[in-house]
Amino acid sequence: MTMTPDDVIAILGPADKTLVAEVIATGATQAELAEAFAWANNDEALMGEGRHLPTGRVARLVDLLRSDEEEEDWKGG
């Protein structure tokens, strides 16, 4: 089932409309987004648990989330 903007915001918190649209466009599920959010925010802990690096849509979502964070850092936000 396709996520709605509300689904994305429920997982990410307040988010830029462009990021929300990009996340929805991946076709990912809420579970995949939640996993990607965990990886984007604490990859060292997940690797320490022996978890395999994300692949597929989860990896794409991690890239989107990290690039959004980098953009926020660059803007000073």
MOPAC internal coordinates of N, CA, C and O (Angstrom, degrees):
PM7 1SCF
backbone

  N    0.0000 0     0.00 0     0.00 0    0    0    0
  C    1.4474 1     0.00 0     0.00 0    1    0    0
  C    1.5278 1   109.36 1     0.00 0    2    1    0
  O    1.2310 1   120.30 1   -46.71 1    3    2    1
  N    1.2951 1   117.03 1   133.29 1    3    2    1
  C    1.4575 1   122.69 1  -178.93 1    5    3    2
  C    1.5216 1   110.58 1   -68.61 1    6    5    3
  O    1.2310 1   121.44 1   -43.69 1    7    6    5
  N    1.3264 1   114.85 1   136.31 1    7    6    5
  C    1.4558 1   119.62 1   178.03 1    9    7    6
  C    1.5194 1   110.34 1   -74.57 1   10    9    7
  O    1.2310 1   121.45 1   -28.07 1   11   10    9
  N    1.3179 1   114.82 1   151.93 1   11   10    9
  C    1.4561 1   121.87 1   174.30 1   13   11   10
  C    1.5249 1   108.43 1  -100.63 1   14   13   11
  O    1.2310 1   119.80 1   -14.25 1   15   14   13
  N    1.3233 1   117.99 1   165.75 1   15   14   13
  C    1.4617 1   119.08 1   174.49 1   17   15   14
  C    1.5304 1   112.56 1   -54.65 1   18   17   15
  O    1.2310 1   120.32 1   141.89 1   19   18   17
  N    1.3260 1   117.00 1   -38.11 1   19   18   17
  C    1.4672 1   120.05 1   178.22 1   21   19   18
  C    1.5233 1   111.97 1   -63.07 1   22   21   19
  O    1.2310 1   120.05 1   143.32 1   23   22   21
  N    1.3361 1   117.50 1   -36.68 1   23   22   21
  C    1.4639 1   121.39 1   177.26 1   25   23   22
  C    1.5263 1   110.48 1   -62.72 1   26   25   23
  O    1.2310 1   121.11 1   135.28 1   27   26   25
  N    1.3244 1   115.48 1   -44.72 1   27   26   25
  C    1.4626 1   120.57 1  -178.49 1   29   27   26
  C    1.5284 1   110.01 1   -64.27 1   30   29   27
  O    1.2310 1   120.51 1   133.33 1   31   30   29
  N    1.3256 1   116.63 1   -46.67 1   31   30   29
  C    1.4661 1   121.38 1  -178.89 1   33   31   30
  C    1.5227 1   111.09 1   -65.06 1   34   33   31
  O    1.2310 1   120.10 1   147.16 1   35   34   33
  N    1.3209 1   117.41 1   -32.84 1   35   34   33
  C    1.4716 1   120.60 1   178.04 1   37   35   34
  C    1.5286 1   110.84 1   -61.76 1   38   37   35
  O    1.2310 1   120.10 1   149.00 1   39   38   37
  N    1.3147 1   117.41 1   -31.00 1   39   38   37
  C    1.4661 1   121.49 1  -179.18 1   41   39   38
  C    1.5255 1   111.20 1   -91.04 1   42   41   39
  O    1.2310 1   120.12 1   135.16 1   43   42   41
  N    1.3217 1   117.38 1   -44.84 1   43   42   41
  C    1.4613 1   121.13 1  -173.99 1   45   43   42
  C    1.5245 1   114.04 1   -87.84 1   46   45   43
  O    1.2310 1   120.83 1   157.87 1   47   46   45
  N    1.3249 1   116.02 1   -22.13 1   47   46   45
  C    1.4526 1   119.00 1  -170.18 1   49   47   46
  C    1.5231 1   107.97 1    84.90 1   50   49   47
  O    1.2310 1   120.06 1    12.95 1   51   50   49
  N    1.3340 1   117.48 1  -167.05 1   51   50   49
  C    1.4631 1   119.44 1  -179.26 1   53   51   50
  C    1.5325 1   110.44 1   -54.80 1   54   53   51
  O    1.2310 1   121.02 1   -50.41 1   55   54   53
  N    1.3226 1   115.65 1   129.59 1   55   54   53
  C    1.4636 1   119.87 1  -176.27 1   57   55   54
  C    1.5200 1   110.07 1  -142.37 1   58   57   55
  O    1.2310 1   121.17 1   -29.10 1   59   58   57
  N    1.3098 1   115.36 1   150.90 1   59   58   57
  C    1.4507 1   123.95 1   176.43 1   61   59   58
  C    1.5343 1   109.54 1   -60.89 1   62   61   59
  O    1.2310 1   120.29 1   -38.97 1   63   62   61
  N    1.3251 1   117.05 1   141.03 1   63   62   61
  C    1.4694 1   121.37 1  -178.95 1   65   63   62
  C    1.5232 1   112.05 1   -58.68 1   66   65   63
  O    1.2310 1   120.73 1   144.33 1   67   66   65
  N    1.3267 1   116.22 1   -35.67 1   67   66   65
  C    1.4648 1   119.79 1   179.90 1   69   67   66
  C    1.5228 1   110.34 1   -65.55 1   70   69   67
  O    1.2310 1   120.32 1   135.73 1   71   70   69
  N    1.3349 1   117.00 1   -44.27 1   71   70   69
  C    1.4628 1   120.18 1   178.54 1   73   71   70
  C    1.5218 1   110.25 1   -62.46 1   74   73   71
  O    1.2310 1   120.14 1   136.21 1   75   74   73
  N    1.3164 1   117.34 1   -43.79 1   75   74   73
  C    1.4706 1   120.83 1   179.35 1   77   75   74
  C    1.5273 1   109.87 1   -58.14 1   78   77   75
  O    1.2310 1   120.20 1   134.86 1   79   78   77
  N    1.3176 1   117.23 1   -45.14 1   79   78   77
  C    1.4707 1   121.14 1   179.50 1   81   79   78
  C    1.5244 1   111.32 1   -63.90 1   82   81   79
  O    1.2310 1   120.42 1   138.79 1   83   82   81
  N    1.3415 1   116.80 1   -41.21 1   83   82   81
  C    1.4665 1   120.24 1   179.51 1   85   83   82
  C    1.5269 1   110.92 1   -64.82 1   86   85   83
  O    1.2310 1   120.43 1   140.14 1   87   86   85
  N    1.3271 1   116.78 1   -39.86 1   87   86   85
  C    1.4685 1   120.86 1   178.27 1   89   87   86
  C    1.5223 1   109.87 1   -62.68 1   90   89   87
  O    1.2310 1   120.30 1   132.30 1   91   90   89
  N    1.3186 1   117.03 1   -47.70 1   91   90   89
  C    1.4703 1   120.98 1  -179.85 1   93   91   90
  C    1.5225 1   110.61 1   -61.29 1   94   93   91
  O    1.2310 1   120.54 1   141.27 1   95   94   93
  N    1.3270 1   116.58 1   -38.73 1   95   94   93
  C    1.4688 1   121.27 1  -178.16 1   97   95   94
  C    1.5260 1   113.10 1   -64.22 1   98   97   95
  O    1.2310 1   119.81 1   159.55 1   99   98   97
  N    1.3288 1   117.97 1   -20.45 1   99   98   97
  C    1.4677 1   119.60 1   178.86 1  101   99   98
  C    1.5241 1   111.66 1   -70.78 1  102  101   99
  O    1.2310 1   120.37 1   159.83 1  103  102  101
  N    1.3312 1   116.91 1   -20.17 1  103  102  101
  C    1.4592 1   120.26 1  -177.20 1  105  103  102
  C    1.5189 1   112.93 1    79.50 1  106  105  103
  O    1.2310 1   120.59 1  -168.68 1  107  106  105
  N    1.3237 1   116.48 1    11.32 1  107  106  105
  C    1.4690 1   121.40 1  -177.52 1  109  107  106
  C    1.5207 1   111.76 1   -69.88 1  110  109  107
  O    1.2310 1   121.61 1   -20.42 1  111  110  109
  N    1.3149 1   114.53 1   159.58 1  111  110  109
  C    1.4617 1   121.50 1   174.66 1  113  111  110
  C    1.5299 1   109.60 1   -91.75 1  114  113  111
  O    1.2310 1   120.80 1   -10.62 1  115  114  113
  N    1.3172 1   116.08 1   169.38 1  115  114  113
  C    1.4585 1   120.35 1   176.46 1  117  115  114
  C    1.5278 1   110.70 1   -61.68 1  118  117  115
  O    1.2310 1   120.25 1   142.13 1  119  118  117
  N    1.3151 1   117.12 1   -37.87 1  119  118  117
  C    1.4683 1   120.79 1   179.53 1  121  119  118
  C    1.5295 1   110.30 1   -64.61 1  122  121  119
  O    1.2310 1   120.37 1   138.57 1  123  122  121
  N    1.3261 1   116.90 1   -41.43 1  123  122  121
  C    1.4609 1   120.22 1   178.35 1  125  123  122
  C    1.5286 1   110.83 1   -64.88 1  126  125  123
  O    1.2310 1   120.42 1   139.40 1  127  126  125
  N    1.3306 1   116.80 1   -40.60 1  127  126  125
  C    1.4614 1   119.97 1   178.52 1  129  127  126
  C    1.5234 1   110.64 1   -66.00 1  130  129  127
  O    1.2310 1   119.87 1   138.71 1  131  130  129
  N    1.3098 1   117.86 1   -41.29 1  131  130  129
  C    1.4633 1   120.75 1   178.58 1  133  131  130
  C    1.5259 1   110.74 1   -62.38 1  134  133  131
  O    1.2310 1   120.44 1   139.10 1  135  134  133
  N    1.3234 1   116.76 1   -40.90 1  135  134  133
  C    1.4656 1   120.34 1   177.74 1  137  135  134
  C    1.5202 1   110.48 1   -64.86 1  138  137  135
  O    1.2310 1   120.12 1   135.89 1  139  138  137
  N    1.3284 1   117.38 1   -44.11 1  139  138  137
  C    1.4606 1   121.51 1   179.26 1  141  139  138
  C    1.5265 1   110.93 1   -62.96 1  142  141  139
  O    1.2310 1   120.38 1   140.39 1  143  142  141
  N    1.3150 1   116.88 1   -39.61 1  143  142  141
  C    1.4607 1   121.27 1   178.92 1  145  143  142
  C    1.5272 1   109.90 1   -62.01 1  146  145  143
  O    1.2310 1   120.73 1   138.05 1  147  146  145
  N    1.3339 1   116.22 1   -41.95 1  147  146  145
  C    1.4694 1   120.25 1   177.55 1  149  147  146
  C    1.5296 1   110.48 1   -62.68 1  150  149  147
  O    1.2310 1   120.04 1   135.83 1  151  150  149
  N    1.3335 1   117.53 1   -44.17 1  151  150  149
  C    1.4608 1   121.19 1   179.26 1  153  151  150
  C    1.5260 1   111.05 1   -64.47 1  154  153  151
  O    1.2310 1   120.05 1   137.59 1  155  154  153
  N    1.3065 1   117.51 1   -42.41 1  155  154  153
  C    1.4663 1   120.99 1  -177.18 1  157  155  154
  C    1.5253 1   111.77 1   -66.15 1  158  157  155
  O    1.2310 1   120.72 1   152.55 1  159  158  157
  N    1.3119 1   116.23 1   -27.45 1  159  158  157
  C    1.4563 1   119.97 1  -175.14 1  161  159  158
  C    1.5178 1   114.79 1  -102.50 1  162  161  159
  O    1.2310 1   119.55 1   166.89 1  163  162  161
  N    1.3329 1   118.46 1   -13.11 1  163  162  161
  C    1.4573 1   119.10 1  -176.48 1  165  163  162
  C    1.5168 1   111.23 1  -160.66 1  166  165  163
  O    1.2310 1   120.37 1  -125.91 1  167  166  165
  N    1.3239 1   116.89 1    54.09 1  167  166  165
  C    1.4614 1   119.68 1  -175.30 1  169  167  166
  C    1.5222 1   113.20 1   -65.45 1  170  169  167
  O    1.2310 1   119.87 1   147.80 1  171  170  169
  N    1.3329 1   117.85 1   -32.20 1  171  170  169
  C    1.4640 1   119.60 1  -179.09 1  173  171  170
  C    1.5295 1   111.44 1   -63.46 1  174  173  171
  O    1.2310 1   120.38 1   139.18 1  175  174  173
  N    1.3152 1   116.88 1   -40.82 1  175  174  173
  C    1.4632 1   120.13 1   179.04 1  177  175  174
  C    1.5292 1   110.98 1   -65.68 1  178  177  175
  O    1.2310 1   120.40 1   138.82 1  179  178  177
  N    1.3235 1   116.84 1   -41.18 1  179  178  177
  C    1.4696 1   119.72 1  -179.90 1  181  179  178
  C    1.5239 1   111.08 1   -67.35 1  182  181  179
  O    1.2310 1   120.23 1   141.02 1  183  182  181
  N    1.3371 1   117.17 1   -38.98 1  183  182  181
  C    1.4657 1   119.64 1   177.01 1  185  183  182
  C    1.5276 1   109.73 1   -66.66 1  186  185  183
  O    1.2310 1   120.72 1   143.82 1  187  186  185
  N    1.3300 1   116.23 1   -36.18 1  187  186  185
  C    1.4606 1   120.91 1   177.85 1  189  187  186
  C    1.5117 1   112.51 1   -63.23 1  190  189  187
  O    1.2310 1   120.96 1   153.05 1  191  190  189
  N    1.3327 1   115.78 1   -26.95 1  191  190  189
  C    1.4654 1   120.98 1   176.89 1  193  191  190
  C    1.5207 1   111.61 1   -81.30 1  194  193  191
  O    1.2310 1   120.68 1   176.84 1  195  194  193
  N    1.3364 1   116.31 1    -3.16 1  195  194  193
  C    1.4614 1   119.76 1  -179.68 1  197  195  194
  C    1.5131 1   113.85 1    84.62 1  198  197  195
  O    1.2310 1   120.10 1  -165.11 1  199  198  197
  N    1.3204 1   117.41 1    14.89 1  199  198  197
  C    1.4614 1   120.20 1   179.48 1  201  199  198
  C    1.5183 1   109.48 1   -73.35 1  202  201  199
  O    1.2310 1   120.85 1   -36.31 1  203  202  201
  N    1.3104 1   115.99 1   143.69 1  203  202  201
  C    1.4625 1   121.57 1   177.18 1  205  203  202
  C    1.5210 1   109.38 1   -73.55 1  206  205  203
  O    1.2310 1   120.88 1   -32.89 1  207  206  205
  N    1.3291 1   115.93 1   147.11 1  207  206  205
  C    1.4578 1   120.24 1   177.39 1  209  207  206
  C    1.5240 1   109.49 1   -59.56 1  210  209  207
  O    1.2310 1   120.94 1   -33.33 1  211  210  209
  N    1.3267 1   115.82 1   146.67 1  211  210  209
  C    1.4652 1   118.80 1  -177.92 1  213  211  210
  C    1.5273 1   112.02 1   -66.94 1  214  213  211
  O    1.2310 1   121.52 1   -28.05 1  215  214  213
  N    1.3147 1   114.69 1   151.95 1  215  214  213
  C    1.4632 1   121.78 1   177.69 1  217  215  214
  C    1.5238 1   108.51 1  -133.78 1  218  217  215
  O    1.2310 1   120.51 1    -7.84 1  219  218  217
  N    1.3092 1   116.63 1   172.16 1  219  218  217
  C    1.4581 1   122.29 1   174.07 1  221  219  218
  C    1.5168 1   113.20 1    59.31 1  222  221  219
  O    1.2310 1   121.19 1    43.48 1  223  222  221
  N    1.3271 1   115.33 1  -136.52 1  223  222  221
  C    1.4638 1   120.26 1  -176.86 1  225  223  222
  C    1.5164 1   112.00 1   -62.93 1  226  225  223
  O    1.2310 1   120.08 1   144.31 1  227  226  225
  N    1.3207 1   117.46 1   -35.69 1  227  226  225
  C    1.4675 1   119.98 1   179.84 1  229  227  226
  C    1.5278 1   109.57 1   -62.72 1  230  229  227
  O    1.2310 1   120.13 1   136.65 1  231  230  229
  N    1.3192 1   117.36 1   -43.35 1  231  230  229
  C    1.4671 1   120.66 1   178.38 1  233  231  230
  C    1.5223 1   110.55 1   -63.19 1  234  233  231
  O    1.2310 1   120.00 1   139.02 1  235  234  233
  N    1.3217 1   117.60 1   -40.98 1  235  234  233
  C    1.4757 1   121.49 1   178.28 1  237  235  234
  C    1.5237 1   110.03 1   -62.47 1  238  237  235
  O    1.2310 1   120.50 1   138.18 1  239  238  237
  N    1.3198 1   116.65 1   -41.82 1  239  238  237
  C    1.4633 1   120.38 1   178.76 1  241  239  238
  C    1.5242 1   111.48 1   -65.26 1  242  241  239
  O    1.2310 1   120.23 1   139.28 1  243  242  241
  N    1.3288 1   117.17 1   -40.72 1  243  242  241
  C    1.4667 1   120.63 1   177.46 1  245  243  242
  C    1.5257 1   108.98 1   -58.59 1  246  245  243
  O    1.2310 1   120.19 1   135.39 1  247  246  245
  N    1.3214 1   117.24 1   -44.61 1  247  246  245
  C    1.4603 1   121.04 1   178.56 1  249  247  246
  C    1.5297 1   111.21 1   -60.14 1  250  249  247
  O    1.2310 1   120.30 1   135.79 1  251  250  249
  N    1.3255 1   117.03 1   -44.21 1  251  250  249
  C    1.4652 1   120.65 1   178.32 1  253  251  250
  C    1.5260 1   111.39 1   -61.46 1  254  253  251
  O    1.2310 1   120.82 1   134.20 1  255  254  253
  N    1.3199 1   116.04 1   -45.80 1  255  254  253
  C    1.4635 1   120.12 1  -177.85 1  257  255  254
  C    1.5217 1   111.41 1   -66.24 1  258  257  255
  O    1.2310 1   120.50 1   138.67 1  259  258  257
  N    1.3028 1   116.65 1   -41.33 1  259  258  257
  C    1.4756 1   119.78 1   179.44 1  261  259  258
  C    1.5234 1   111.44 1   -68.67 1  262  261  259
  O    1.2310 1   119.83 1   141.02 1  263  262  261
  N    1.3135 1   117.94 1   -38.98 1  263  262  261
  C    1.4637 1   119.35 1   179.36 1  265  263  262
  C    1.5213 1   109.89 1   -67.34 1  266  265  263
  O    1.2310 1   119.86 1   146.36 1  267  266  265
  N    1.3275 1   117.87 1   -33.64 1  267  266  265
  C    1.4603 1   121.00 1   176.50 1  269  267  266
  C    1.5278 1   110.28 1   -66.46 1  270  269  267
  O    1.2310 1   120.26 1   138.97 1  271  270  269
  N    1.3306 1   117.11 1   -41.03 1  271  270  269
  C    1.4669 1   121.25 1   177.56 1  273  271  270
  C    1.5216 1   110.43 1   -63.10 1  274  273  271
  O    1.2310 1   120.22 1   136.91 1  275  274  273
  N    1.3214 1   117.19 1   -43.09 1  275  274  273
  C    1.4595 1   121.00 1   179.74 1  277  275  274
  C    1.5184 1   110.68 1   -62.87 1  278  277  275
  O    1.2310 1   120.55 1   140.55 1  279  278  277
  N    1.3272 1   116.55 1   -39.45 1  279  278  277
  C    1.4619 1   120.76 1   178.42 1  281  279  278
  C    1.5202 1   110.04 1   -64.68 1  282  281  279
  O    1.2310 1   119.98 1   138.41 1  283  282  281
  N    1.3162 1   117.64 1   -41.59 1  283  282  281
  C    1.4641 1   121.35 1   178.25 1  285  283  282
  C    1.5204 1   110.42 1   -63.40 1  286  285  283
  O    1.2310 1   120.30 1   138.27 1  287  286  285
  N    1.3336 1   117.04 1   -41.73 1  287  286  285
  C    1.4606 1   121.23 1   178.08 1  289  287  286
  C    1.5258 1   110.62 1   -61.99 1  290  289  287
  O    1.2310 1   120.70 1   138.66 1  291  290  289
  N    1.3279 1   116.27 1   -41.34 1  291  290  289
  C    1.4519 1   121.27 1  -178.53 1  293  291  290
  C    1.5187 1   110.17 1   -65.53 1  294  293  291
  O    1.2310 1   120.57 1   140.88 1  295  294  293
  N    1.3412 1   116.51 1   -39.12 1  295  294  293
  C    1.4645 1   120.64 1  -179.70 1  297  295  294
  C    1.5200 1   111.88 1   -75.78 1  298  297  295
  O    1.2310 1   121.06 1   165.76 1  299  298  297
  N    1.3441 1   115.57 1   -14.24 1  299  298  297
  C    1.4502 1   118.89 1  -178.39 1  301  299  298
  C    1.5159 1   113.01 1    86.65 1  302  301  299
  O    1.2310 1   120.86 1  -158.72 1  303  302  301
  N    1.3456 1   115.95 1    21.28 1  303  302  301
  C    1.4622 1   120.40 1  -176.90 1  305  303  302
  C    1.4514 1   114.25 1   -98.60 1  306  305  303
  O    1.2310 1   120.10 1   180.00 1  307  306  305

